[in-house]
Amino acid sequence: MRVLLVDEDPDRATQLQAALHTAGYTVTAHVATAVDLLAQVRATEPDVIIIDRDSADRDTLEHVCMVTRDQPRPIVMFADDGDRAAIRAAVDAGVSAYVVGGLTAERIRPIVDVAMARFEQF
């Protein structure tokens, strides 16, 4: 399964890429920001998009909306912000799974599986 990874923290991204590889995923591209996310999706044609952010900022959610509208894909967002409004905004933008904290390698596959199932449901 091909993954487009969005993460501005290089150390965190390296750890997440290793965990994804261990779980059997191929990271086709890693970008630091969601700017031009739609173009990245078109260029790499990922099966799933994983966004790792401290919080779901407005700019990221705008780009998620564009992808959801024009190139729908399951989107997993890992964040530290558990605020209900932030979660609701992310889900409204098209995020299939919003996961707060506690990212471990063994949790990645089940989380992605849930996101895929939710995406297929809608």
N, CA, C and O atoms as a GROMACS GRO file, in nm:
protein
  488
    1MET      N    1   0.085  -0.117   0.000
    1MET     CA    2   0.000   0.000   0.000
    1MET      C    3   0.090   0.124   0.000
    1MET      O    4   0.186   0.132   0.076
    2ARG      N    5   0.057   0.218  -0.086
    2ARG     CA    6   0.136   0.341  -0.102
    2ARG      C    7   0.083   0.451  -0.010
    2ARG      O    8  -0.037   0.474   0.000
    3VAL      N    9   0.177   0.518   0.058
    3VAL     CA   10   0.144   0.621   0.156
    3VAL      C   11   0.210   0.753   0.117
    3VAL      O   12   0.328   0.756   0.082
    4LEU      N   13   0.132   0.860   0.123
    4LEU     CA   14   0.186   0.995   0.115
    4LEU      C   15   0.190   1.047   0.258
    4LEU      O   16   0.087   1.056   0.324
    5LEU      N   17   0.310   1.081   0.304
    5LEU     CA   18   0.329   1.126   0.441
    5LEU      C   19   0.350   1.277   0.445
    5LEU      O   20   0.431   1.331   0.371
    6VAL      N   21   0.274   1.343   0.532
    6VAL     CA   22   0.288   1.488   0.552
    6VAL      C   23   0.330   1.507   0.698
    6VAL      O   24   0.254   1.479   0.790
    7ASP      N   25   0.453   1.557   0.716
    7ASP     CA   26   0.503   1.579   0.852
    7ASP      C   27   0.615   1.681   0.846
    7ASP      O   28   0.713   1.662   0.774
    8GLU      N   29   0.601   1.788   0.922
    8GLU     CA   30   0.700   1.895   0.921
    8GLU      C   31   0.819   1.868   1.012
    8GLU      O   32   0.920   1.938   1.005
    9ASP      N   33   0.809   1.769   1.097
    9ASP     CA   34   0.916   1.736   1.191
    9ASP      C   35   1.000   1.622   1.132
    9ASP      O   36   0.952   1.508   1.128
   10PRO      N   37   1.122   1.648   1.089
   10PRO     CA   38   1.203   1.545   1.022
   10PRO      C   39   1.230   1.422   1.109
   10PRO      O   40   1.228   1.310   1.058
   11ASP      N   41   1.256   1.442   1.237
   11ASP     CA   42   1.282   1.328   1.325
   11ASP      C   43   1.158   1.241   1.342
   11ASP      O   44   1.166   1.118   1.334
   12ARG      N   45   1.046   1.304   1.364
   12ARG     CA   46   0.920   1.231   1.379
   12ARG      C   47   0.884   1.160   1.249
   12ARG      O   48   0.836   1.046   1.252
   13ALA      N   49   0.908   1.226   1.136
   13ALA     CA   50   0.879   1.166   1.005
   13ALA      C   51   0.965   1.042   0.981
   13ALA      O   52   0.917   0.942   0.927
   14THR      N   53   1.091   1.048   1.019
   14THR     CA   54   1.180   0.934   1.003
   14THR      C   55   1.130   0.815   1.085
   14THR      O   56   1.130   0.702   1.037
   15GLN      N   57   1.088   0.842   1.208
   15GLN     CA   58   1.036   0.735   1.293
   15GLN      C   59   0.907   0.677   1.234
   15GLN      O   60   0.887   0.556   1.235
   16LEU      N   61   0.821   0.763   1.185
   16LEU     CA   62   0.695   0.718   1.127
   16LEU      C   63   0.720   0.639   0.999
   16LEU      O   64   0.654   0.538   0.976
   17GLN      N   65   0.813   0.683   0.916
   17GLN     CA   66   0.846   0.608   0.795
   17GLN      C   67   0.896   0.469   0.828
   17GLN      O   68   0.859   0.372   0.762
   18ALA      N   69   0.980   0.457   0.930
   18ALA     CA   70   1.031   0.326   0.972
   18ALA      C   71   0.917   0.238   1.020
   18ALA      O   72   0.911   0.120   0.986
   19ALA      N   73   0.826   0.295   1.098
   19ALA     CA   74   0.712   0.218   1.147
   19ALA      C   75   0.621   0.175   1.032
   19ALA      O   76   0.570   0.063   1.032
   20LEU      N   77   0.600   0.263   0.936
   20LEU     CA   78   0.518   0.229   0.819
   20LEU      C   79   0.584   0.117   0.738
   20LEU      O   80   0.516   0.024   0.694
   21HIS      N   81   0.713   0.126   0.720
   21HIS     CA   82   0.786   0.021   0.648
   21HIS      C   83   0.773  -0.113   0.719
   21HIS      O   84   0.748  -0.215   0.655
   22THR      N   85   0.789  -0.112   0.850
   22THR     CA   86   0.775  -0.234   0.930
   22THR      C   87   0.635  -0.293   0.916
   22THR      O   88   0.618  -0.414   0.916
   23ALA      N   89   0.536  -0.206   0.905
   23ALA     CA   90   0.397  -0.251   0.892
   23ALA      C   91   0.363  -0.294   0.749
   23ALA      O   92   0.252  -0.339   0.723
   24GLY      N   93   0.459  -0.279   0.656
   24GLY     CA   94   0.437  -0.326   0.520
   24GLY      C   95   0.392  -0.219   0.422
   24GLY      O   96   0.350  -0.252   0.310
   25TYR      N   97   0.400  -0.093   0.459
   25TYR     CA   98   0.360   0.016   0.371
   25TYR      C   99   0.482   0.074   0.299
   25TYR      O  100   0.595   0.064   0.347
   26THR      N  101   0.458   0.134   0.183
   26THR     CA  102   0.561   0.203   0.107
   26THR      C  103   0.531   0.352   0.108
   26THR      O  104   0.425   0.394   0.062
   27VAL      N  105   0.623   0.430   0.160
   27VAL     CA  106   0.606   0.575   0.160
   27VAL      C  107   0.653   0.625   0.024
   27VAL      O  108   0.773   0.625  -0.005
   28THR      N  109   0.559   0.666  -0.060
   28THR     CA  110   0.593   0.711  -0.195
   28THR      C  111   0.645   0.854  -0.197
   28THR      O  112   0.720   0.892  -0.287
   29ALA      N  113   0.606   0.932  -0.096
   29ALA     CA  114   0.655   1.070  -0.086
   29ALA      C  115   0.638   1.118   0.057
   29ALA      O  116   0.545   1.078   0.128
   30HIS      N  117   0.730   1.205   0.096
   30HIS     CA  118   0.720   1.273   0.225
   30HIS      C  119   0.731   1.421   0.198
   30HIS      O  120   0.829   1.466   0.138
   31VAL      N  121   0.632   1.498   0.242
   31VAL     CA  122   0.635   1.643   0.229
   31VAL      C  123   0.620   1.704   0.368
   31VAL      O  124   0.558   1.645   0.456
   32ALA      N  125   0.677   1.822   0.384
   32ALA     CA  126   0.675   1.886   0.516
   32ALA      C  127   0.543   1.954   0.546
   32ALA      O  128   0.502   1.962   0.662
   33THR      N  129   0.474   2.004   0.443
   33THR     CA  130   0.348   2.076   0.465
   33THR      C  131   0.241   2.024   0.369
   33THR      O  132   0.270   1.953   0.273
   34ALA      N  133   0.119   2.061   0.399
   34ALA     CA  134   0.007   2.021   0.313
   34ALA      C  135  -0.012   2.115   0.195
   34ALA      O  136  -0.103   2.094   0.114
   35VAL      N  137   0.072   2.217   0.184
   35VAL     CA  138   0.065   2.307   0.069
   35VAL      C  139   0.086   2.223  -0.057
   35VAL      O  140   0.179   2.142  -0.062
   36ASP      N  141   0.002   2.241  -0.155
   36ASP     CA  142   0.006   2.163  -0.280
   36ASP      C  143  -0.020   2.014  -0.257
   36ASP      O  144   0.028   1.930  -0.332
   37LEU      N  145  -0.096   1.982  -0.153
   37LEU     CA  146  -0.128   1.843  -0.125
   37LEU      C  147  -0.199   1.778  -0.242
   37LEU      O  148  -0.171   1.663  -0.276
   38LEU      N  149  -0.290   1.850  -0.304
   38LEU     CA  150  -0.362   1.795  -0.418
   38LEU      C  151  -0.267   1.757  -0.532
   38LEU      O  152  -0.281   1.651  -0.592
   39ALA      N  153  -0.171   1.842  -0.560
   39ALA     CA  154  -0.072   1.812  -0.664
   39ALA      C  155   0.012   1.691  -0.626
   39ALA      O  156   0.045   1.609  -0.712
   40GLN      N  157   0.046   1.678  -0.499
   40GLN     CA  158   0.123   1.562  -0.453
   40GLN      C  159   0.042   1.434  -0.468
   40GLN      O  160   0.096   1.330  -0.506
   41VAL      N  161  -0.086   1.441  -0.438
   41VAL     CA  162  -0.173   1.324  -0.453
   41VAL      C  163  -0.181   1.283  -0.600
   41VAL      O  164  -0.172   1.165  -0.633
   42ARG      N  165  -0.198   1.380  -0.687
   42ARG     CA  166  -0.204   1.350  -0.830
   42ARG      C  167  -0.073   1.290  -0.881
   42ARG      O  168  -0.074   1.200  -0.964
   43ALA      N  169   0.039   1.340  -0.830
   43ALA     CA  170   0.171   1.294  -0.877
   43ALA      C  171   0.207   1.155  -0.824
   43ALA      O  172   0.268   1.076  -0.896
   44THR      N  173   0.170   1.126  -0.699
   44THR     CA  174   0.214   1.000  -0.638
   44THR      C  175   0.107   0.892  -0.629
   44THR      O  176   0.138   0.775  -0.608
   45GLU      N  177  -0.020   0.931  -0.647
   45GLU     CA  178  -0.133   0.840  -0.641
   45GLU      C  179  -0.127   0.743  -0.522
   45GLU      O  180  -0.125   0.621  -0.539
   46PRO      N  181  -0.124   0.799  -0.401
   46PRO     CA  182  -0.117   0.714  -0.282
   46PRO      C  183  -0.250   0.644  -0.256
   46PRO      O  184  -0.356   0.689  -0.299
   47ASP      N  185  -0.241   0.533  -0.184
   47ASP     CA  186  -0.362   0.463  -0.140
   47ASP      C  187  -0.419   0.529  -0.015
   47ASP      O  188  -0.539   0.524   0.009
   48VAL      N  189  -0.331   0.590   0.063
   48VAL     CA  190  -0.371   0.656   0.186
   48VAL      C  191  -0.277   0.774   0.212
   48VAL      O  192  -0.160   0.772   0.174
   49ILE      N  193  -0.330   0.876   0.277
   49ILE     CA  194  -0.251   0.994   0.316
   49ILE      C  195  -0.243   0.994   0.468
   49ILE      O  196  -0.344   0.980   0.537
   50ILE      N  197  -0.121   1.011   0.519
   50ILE     CA  198  -0.102   1.020   0.663
   50ILE      C  199  -0.044   1.158   0.693
   50ILE      O  200   0.060   1.196   0.641
   51ILE      N  201  -0.114   1.231   0.779
   51ILE     CA  202  -0.071   1.365   0.818
   51ILE      C  203  -0.039   1.361   0.967
   51ILE      O  204  -0.124   1.326   1.049
   52ASP      N  205   0.084   1.397   1.001
   52ASP     CA  206   0.127   1.399   1.140
   52ASP      C  207   0.154   1.544   1.177
   52ASP      O  208   0.250   1.604   1.129
   53ARG      N  209   0.069   1.601   1.262
   53ARG     CA  210   0.077   1.743   1.298
   53ARG      C  211   0.060   1.758   1.449
   53ARG      O  212   0.006   1.670   1.516
   54ASP      N  213   0.107   1.870   1.499
   54ASP     CA  214   0.079   1.899   1.640
   54ASP      C  215  -0.070   1.928   1.658
   54ASP      O  216  -0.132   1.887   1.756
   55SER      N  217  -0.126   2.001   1.559
   55SER     CA  218  -0.270   2.028   1.560
   55SER      C  219  -0.316   2.049   1.416
   55SER      O  220  -0.236   2.079   1.327
   56ALA      N  221  -0.444   2.034   1.395
   56ALA     CA  222  -0.502   2.050   1.260
   56ALA      C  223  -0.525   2.197   1.232
   56ALA      O  224  -0.631   2.251   1.265
   57ASP      N  225  -0.427   2.262   1.170
   57ASP     CA  226  -0.441   2.405   1.143
   57ASP      C  227  -0.530   2.428   1.021
   57ASP      O  228  -0.556   2.338   0.942
   58ARG      N  229  -0.577   2.551   1.008
   58ARG     CA  230  -0.672   2.588   0.903
   58ARG      C  231  -0.618   2.561   0.763
   58ARG      O  232  -0.691   2.511   0.677
   59ASP      N  233  -0.491   2.594   0.739
   59ASP     CA  234  -0.433   2.574   0.606
   59ASP      C  235  -0.430   2.426   0.568
   59ASP      O  236  -0.465   2.388   0.456
   60THR      N  237  -0.389   2.342   0.662
   60THR     CA  238  -0.386   2.198   0.635
   60THR      C  239  -0.526   2.148   0.602
   60THR      O  240  -0.544   2.070   0.508
   61LEU      N  241  -0.624   2.191   0.679
   61LEU     CA  242  -0.762   2.144   0.656
   61LEU      C  243  -0.817   2.192   0.523
   61LEU      O  244  -0.895   2.122   0.459
   62GLU      N  245  -0.778   2.311   0.480
   62GLU     CA  246  -0.821   2.359   0.348
   62GLU      C  247  -0.768   2.268   0.238
   62GLU      O  248  -0.840   2.236   0.143
   63HIS      N  249  -0.642   2.226   0.250
   63HIS     CA  250  -0.583   2.138   0.149
   63HIS      C  251  -0.644   1.998   0.156
   63HIS      O  252  -0.661   1.932   0.054
   64VAL      N  253  -0.677   1.953   0.276
   64VAL     CA  254  -0.747   1.825   0.291
   64VAL      C  255  -0.882   1.831   0.221
   64VAL      O  256  -0.922   1.736   0.154
   65CYS      N  257  -0.953   1.941   0.236
   65CYS     CA  258  -1.083   1.960   0.169
   65CYS      C  259  -1.069   1.948   0.017
   65CYS      O  260  -1.151   1.885  -0.049
   66MET      N  261  -0.964   2.009  -0.038
   66MET     CA  262  -0.943   2.003  -0.183
   66MET      C  263  -0.917   1.860  -0.229
   66MET      O  264  -0.970   1.817  -0.332
   67VAL      N  265  -0.837   1.786  -0.153
   67VAL     CA  266  -0.812   1.646  -0.188
   67VAL      C  267  -0.940   1.566  -0.178
   67VAL      O  268  -0.971   1.487  -0.267
   68THR      N  269  -1.015   1.586  -0.071
   68THR     CA  270  -1.141   1.513  -0.052
   68THR      C  271  -1.238   1.539  -0.166
   68THR      O  272  -1.310   1.449  -0.209
   69ARG      N  273  -1.239   1.661  -0.215
   69ARG     CA  274  -1.328   1.698  -0.324
   69ARG      C  275  -1.281   1.644  -0.459
   69ARG      O  276  -1.362   1.591  -0.536
   70ASP      N  277  -1.151   1.656  -0.488
   70ASP     CA  278  -1.101   1.628  -0.623
   70ASP      C  279  -1.030   1.494  -0.641
   70ASP      O  280  -1.034   1.438  -0.750
   71GLN      N  281  -0.967   1.442  -0.538
   71GLN     CA  282  -0.893   1.316  -0.545
   71GLN      C  283  -0.913   1.238  -0.414
   71GLN      O  284  -0.817   1.217  -0.341
   72PRO      N  285  -1.034   1.197  -0.384
   72PRO     CA  286  -1.063   1.138  -0.253
   72PRO      C  287  -0.973   1.019  -0.220
   72PRO      O  288  -0.951   0.929  -0.301
   73ARG      N  289  -0.923   1.022  -0.100
   73ARG     CA  290  -0.838   0.916  -0.046
   73ARG      C  291  -0.866   0.905   0.104
   73ARG      O  292  -0.909   1.003   0.166
   74PRO      N  293  -0.843   0.788   0.163
   74PRO     CA  294  -0.848   0.780   0.308
   74PRO      C  295  -0.737   0.868   0.366
   74PRO      O  296  -0.624   0.866   0.317
   75ILE      N  297  -0.770   0.943   0.468
   75ILE     CA  298  -0.672   1.032   0.530
   75ILE      C  299  -0.670   1.005   0.680
   75ILE      O  300  -0.772   1.009   0.748
   76VAL      N  301  -0.549   0.976   0.731
   76VAL     CA  302  -0.528   0.956   0.873
   76VAL      C  303  -0.453   1.078   0.924
   76VAL      O  304  -0.353   1.119   0.866
   77MET      N  305  -0.501   1.136   1.033
   77MET     CA  306  -0.432   1.249   1.093
   77MET      C  307  -0.393   1.213   1.235
   77MET      O  308  -0.478   1.183   1.319
   78PHE      N  309  -0.262   1.217   1.261
   78PHE     CA  310  -0.211   1.202   1.396
   78PHE      C  311  -0.187   1.343   1.449
   78PHE      O  312  -0.123   1.425   1.382
   79ALA      N  313  -0.237   1.371   1.569
   79ALA     CA  314  -0.224   1.505   1.625
   79ALA      C  315  -0.212   1.497   1.776
   79ALA      O  316  -0.247   1.397   1.838
   80ASP      N  317  -0.162   1.603   1.833
   80ASP     CA  318  -0.155   1.613   1.979
   80ASP      C  319  -0.276   1.686   2.035
   80ASP      O  320  -0.300   1.683   2.156
   81ASP      N  321  -0.352   1.752   1.948
   81ASP     CA  322  -0.466   1.835   1.989
   81ASP      C  323  -0.592   1.751   1.995
   81ASP      O  324  -0.646   1.711   1.891
   82GLY      N  325  -0.641   1.724   2.117
   82GLY     CA  326  -0.762   1.646   2.135
   82GLY      C  327  -0.887   1.729   2.153
   82GLY      O  328  -0.991   1.677   2.194
   83ASP      N  329  -0.879   1.856   2.122
   83ASP     CA  330  -0.992   1.946   2.134
   83ASP      C  331  -1.106   1.902   2.042
   83ASP      O  332  -1.082   1.872   1.924
   84ARG      N  333  -1.226   1.896   2.093
   84ARG     CA  334  -1.341   1.850   2.013
   84ARG      C  335  -1.362   1.931   1.886
   84ARG      O  336  -1.395   1.875   1.782
   85ALA      N  337  -1.342   2.062   1.895
   85ALA     CA  338  -1.360   2.147   1.777
   85ALA      C  339  -1.256   2.112   1.670
   85ALA      O  340  -1.288   2.111   1.551
   86ALA      N  341  -1.134   2.084   1.711
   86ALA     CA  342  -1.028   2.047   1.616
   86ALA      C  343  -1.061   1.913   1.550
   86ALA      O  344  -1.043   1.897   1.430
   87ILE      N  345  -1.108   1.820   1.629
   87ILE     CA  346  -1.145   1.689   1.574
   87ILE      C  347  -1.260   1.704   1.476
   87ILE      O  348  -1.256   1.646   1.367
   88ARG      N  349  -1.360   1.780   1.512
   88ARG     CA  350  -1.477   1.800   1.426
   88ARG      C  351  -1.437   1.868   1.295
   88ARG      O  352  -1.483   1.828   1.188
   89ALA      N  353  -1.351   1.968   1.303
   89ALA     CA  354  -1.305   2.038   1.182
   89ALA      C  355  -1.229   1.943   1.090
   89ALA      O  356  -1.246   1.949   0.969
   90ALA      N  357  -1.147   1.857   1.147
   90ALA     CA  358  -1.070   1.761   1.067
   90ALA      C  359  -1.163   1.660   0.999
   90ALA      O  360  -1.146   1.631   0.880
   91VAL      N  361  -1.258   1.609   1.072
   91VAL     CA  362  -1.353   1.512   1.015
   91VAL      C  363  -1.438   1.580   0.908
   91VAL      O  364  -1.463   1.521   0.802
   92ASP      N  365  -1.483   1.701   0.933
   92ASP     CA  366  -1.561   1.775   0.834
   92ASP      C  367  -1.481   1.800   0.706
   92ASP      O  368  -1.538   1.806   0.597
   93ALA      N  369  -1.349   1.816   0.719
   93ALA     CA  370  -1.262   1.840   0.602
   93ALA      C  371  -1.241   1.713   0.520
   93ALA      O  372  -1.203   1.720   0.403
   94GLY      N  373  -1.264   1.596   0.583
   94GLY     CA  374  -1.248   1.472   0.509
   94GLY      C  375  -1.152   1.372   0.570
   94GLY      O  376  -1.122   1.270   0.509
   95VAL      N  377  -1.104   1.400   0.691
   95VAL     CA  378  -1.015   1.307   0.759
   95VAL      C  379  -1.095   1.183   0.800
   95VAL      O  380  -1.201   1.194   0.862
   96SER      N  381  -1.044   1.066   0.764
   96SER     CA  382  -1.112   0.940   0.794
   96SER      C  383  -1.086   0.891   0.936
   96SER      O  384  -1.173   0.831   0.998
   97ALA      N  385  -0.965   0.918   0.987
   97ALA     CA  386  -0.930   0.878   1.123
   97ALA      C  387  -0.844   0.988   1.185
   97ALA      O  388  -0.743   1.027   1.128
   98TYR      N  389  -0.885   1.037   1.300
   98TYR     CA  390  -0.813   1.140   1.373
   98TYR      C  391  -0.764   1.076   1.502
   98TYR      O  392  -0.844   1.038   1.586
   99VAL      N  393  -0.633   1.064   1.517
   99VAL     CA  394  -0.575   0.992   1.629
   99VAL      C  395  -0.496   1.089   1.715
   99VAL      O  396  -0.405   1.157   1.666
  100VAL      N  397  -0.530   1.094   1.843
  100VAL     CA  398  -0.464   1.186   1.935
  100VAL      C  399  -0.359   1.109   2.014
  100VAL      O  400  -0.390   1.015   2.087
  101GLY      N  401  -0.232   1.153   1.999
  101GLY     CA  402  -0.121   1.098   2.077
  101GLY      C  403  -0.105   0.948   2.068
  101GLY      O  404  -0.184   0.879   2.002
  102GLY      N  405  -0.004   0.899   2.133
  102GLY     CA  406   0.016   0.756   2.147
  102GLY      C  407   0.049   0.680   2.020
  102GLY      O  408   0.012   0.563   2.007
  103LEU      N  409   0.119   0.742   1.927
  103LEU     CA  410   0.153   0.674   1.804
  103LEU      C  411   0.263   0.571   1.829
  103LEU      O  412   0.374   0.606   1.870
  104THR      N  413   0.232   0.446   1.805
  104THR     CA  414   0.329   0.338   1.815
  104THR      C  415   0.321   0.253   1.689
  104THR      O  416   0.218   0.250   1.622
  105ALA      N  417   0.430   0.186   1.658
  105ALA     CA  418   0.438   0.107   1.535
  105ALA      C  419   0.327   0.002   1.526
  105ALA      O  420   0.269  -0.018   1.419
  106GLU      N  421   0.296  -0.063   1.637
  106GLU     CA  422   0.195  -0.169   1.633
  106GLU      C  423   0.053  -0.116   1.613
  106GLU      O  424  -0.037  -0.193   1.579
  107ARG      N  425   0.031   0.012   1.635
  107ARG     CA  426  -0.102   0.070   1.616
  107ARG      C  427  -0.127   0.117   1.473
  107ARG      O  428  -0.242   0.140   1.435
  108ILE      N  429  -0.022   0.130   1.392
  108ILE     CA  430  -0.038   0.190   1.260
  108ILE      C  431  -0.131   0.110   1.170
  108ILE      O  432  -0.225   0.166   1.114
  109ARG      N  433  -0.107  -0.020   1.155
  109ARG     CA  434  -0.190  -0.100   1.064
  109ARG      C  435  -0.338  -0.095   1.103
  109ARG      O  436  -0.421  -0.069   1.016
  110PRO      N  437  -0.374  -0.119   1.229
  110PRO     CA  438  -0.517  -0.111   1.263
  110PRO      C  439  -0.578   0.027   1.238
  110PRO      O  440  -0.693   0.038   1.196
  111ILE      N  441  -0.501   0.131   1.264
  111ILE     CA  442  -0.552   0.266   1.242
  111ILE      C  443  -0.576   0.290   1.094
  111ILE      O  444  -0.681   0.342   1.055
  112VAL      N  445  -0.481   0.251   1.010
  112VAL     CA  446  -0.498   0.267   0.866
  112VAL      C  447  -0.614   0.180   0.817
  112VAL      O  448  -0.691   0.223   0.732
  113ASP      N  449  -0.627   0.060   0.870
  113ASP     CA  450  -0.739  -0.028   0.831
  113ASP      C  451  -0.874   0.036   0.864
  113ASP      O  452  -0.967   0.030   0.783
  114VAL      N  453  -0.884   0.098   0.980
  114VAL     CA  454  -1.008   0.168   1.018
  114VAL      C  455  -1.035   0.283   0.922
  114VAL      O  456  -1.148   0.302   0.878
  115ALA      N  457  -0.931   0.360   0.891
  115ALA     CA  458  -0.948   0.473   0.800
  115ALA      C  459  -0.994   0.426   0.663
  115ALA      O  460  -1.081   0.488   0.601
  116MET      N  461  -0.937   0.316   0.614
  116MET     CA  462  -0.976   0.262   0.485
  116MET      C  463  -1.124   0.217   0.487
  116MET      O  464  -1.199   0.244   0.393
  117ALA      N  465  -1.163   0.150   0.595
  117ALA     CA  466  -1.301   0.104   0.607
  117ALA      C  467  -1.398   0.221   0.614
  117ALA      O  468  -1.503   0.218   0.549
  118ARG      N  469  -1.365   0.323   0.692
  118ARG     CA  470  -1.451   0.441   0.702
  118ARG      C  471  -1.462   0.511   0.566
  118ARG      O  472  -1.570   0.554   0.526
  119PHE      N  473  -1.350   0.521   0.497
  119PHE     CA  474  -1.349   0.586   0.366
  119PHE      C  475  -1.438   0.508   0.268
  119PHE      O  476  -1.517   0.569   0.196
  120GLU      N  477  -1.425   0.377   0.265
  120GLU     CA  478  -1.505   0.294   0.175
  120GLU      C  479  -1.653   0.303   0.209
  120GLU      O  480  -1.739   0.294   0.121
  121GLN      N  481  -1.684   0.320   0.336
  121GLN     CA  482  -1.823   0.331   0.381
  121GLN      C  483  -1.891   0.454   0.324
  121GLN      O  484  -2.010   0.453   0.296
  122PHE      N  485  -1.814   0.562   0.306
  122PHE     CA  486  -1.871   0.686   0.256
  122PHE      C  487  -1.831   0.709   0.114
  122PHE      O  488  -1.870   0.809   0.054
   0.00000   0.00000   0.00000
